[in-house]
Amino acid sequence: MGLSISVSEVRLVIGGDAVRYDAYCLGWRSGGDLAAVVTSILRQWAKVLEESANGQSVYLPYSPDDQSISCFRATLLDDLVVLRCVDVAQSGFELDFNNITGFCRTQHLCHEEYTQDFGTYGRSELIDALRRVEFKFENE
């Protein structure tokens, strides 16, 4: 079936690897409909990845905080996307998650960067998976 992406109340899982995110901040900022917010975010990621040039790096935010935003820095190399977790030095409460494409395309100061890549994925496979995310919420 290819690459799969699933979302729970606390984790975003891409393939077999996961990151934690702050569902409270995303849900609270959007009026409470977490699935709609996450779907919108992931579709915006897909659009940015689709429109970005080879060799470019973009930032895909997934967890806001009061002093930073946890993101994937996605580097496009030919038909691959290399994801690395970074924390951008910007208040997450300033970011409008209904319109993140400008943020995604802007280069950012990172105050923390993980030493290993999160994963490497086929570009079209990742874009397709972002458009068909599966939600695994316990309370549904």
PyMOL commands that set and color helices and strands:
alter all, ss='L'
color gray80, all
select helices_A, chain A and resi 23-30+34-51+92-94+101-105+123-130
alter helices_A, ss='H'
color red, helices_A
select strands_A, chain A and resi 5-7+11-14+17-20+57-64+69-77+80-88+110-113+119-122+134-135
alter strands_A, ss='S'
color yellow, strands_A
deselect
rebuild
show_as cartoon
